[in-house]
Amino acid sequence: DAKDASLAHAKAHSIKGGSGNLGLDKMYELAKEIDDLARVNALDGLDNIAQVMQETFNSLVEEFEQSN
């Protein structure tokens, strides 16, 4: 659905920008992949990428908590 693709694009674009600014390369690449797919309304497979993104985020949080 175009509305879902638009929302996925907007969210991924924001994450891509933030992670790029912070040097979080893996998160940036995952967000870029979602952003690129959502921009052309190709939603198949986004759930898998989003799952990897969530796991990556959880790992980043864990690393951050361990460093403090």
C-alpha positions as CSV (number, residue, x, y, z in Angstrom):
1,D,0.0,0.0,0.0
2,A,1.3,3.4,-0.9
3,K,0.6,4.9,2.5
4,D,2.7,2.1,4.2
5,A,5.5,2.6,1.7
6,S,5.5,6.4,2.4
7,L,5.6,5.8,6.1
8,A,8.4,3.3,5.8
9,H,10.3,5.7,3.6
10,A,10.0,8.6,6.0
11,K,11.0,6.5,9.1
12,A,13.9,4.8,7.3
13,H,15.1,8.1,5.9
14,S,15.2,9.6,9.4
15,I,17.1,6.6,10.8
16,K,19.5,6.7,7.9
17,G,20.3,10.3,8.5
18,G,20.8,9.9,12.3
19,S,22.8,6.8,12.0
20,G,25.0,8.3,9.3
21,N,25.7,11.3,11.5
22,L,26.7,9.0,14.3
23,G,28.8,6.7,12.2
24,L,26.6,3.7,12.8
25,D,27.4,2.0,9.5
26,K,25.4,-1.2,9.8
27,M,22.3,0.7,10.9
28,Y,22.8,3.2,8.1
29,E,23.0,0.5,5.5
30,L,19.9,-1.3,6.7
31,A,18.0,2.0,6.8
32,K,19.2,2.8,3.3
33,E,18.0,-0.5,2.1
34,I,14.5,0.0,3.5
35,D,14.5,3.6,2.3
36,D,15.4,2.6,-1.3
37,L,12.8,-0.3,-1.4
38,A,10.0,1.8,0.2
39,R,10.7,4.7,-2.2
40,V,9.7,2.4,-5.1
41,N,6.9,0.8,-3.1
42,A,8.7,-2.6,-2.9
43,L,7.5,-3.7,0.5
44,D,8.2,-7.4,0.2
45,G,11.1,-8.4,2.5
46,L,11.0,-5.2,4.6
47,D,9.9,-7.2,7.7
48,N,13.2,-9.2,7.5
49,I,15.3,-6.1,7.1
50,A,13.4,-4.4,10.0
51,Q,14.1,-7.5,12.2
52,V,17.8,-7.2,11.5
53,M,17.6,-3.5,12.2
54,Q,15.9,-4.1,15.5
55,E,18.6,-6.7,16.5
56,T,21.3,-4.3,15.5
57,F,19.7,-1.5,17.6
58,N,19.5,-3.9,20.6
59,S,23.2,-4.7,20.2
60,L,24.1,-1.0,20.0
61,V,22.1,-0.3,23.2
62,E,23.8,-3.2,25.0
63,E,27.2,-2.0,23.9
64,F,26.4,1.5,25.1
65,E,25.1,0.3,28.4
66,Q,28.2,-1.8,29.0
67,S,30.5,1.1,28.2
68,N,29.0,3.3,30.9
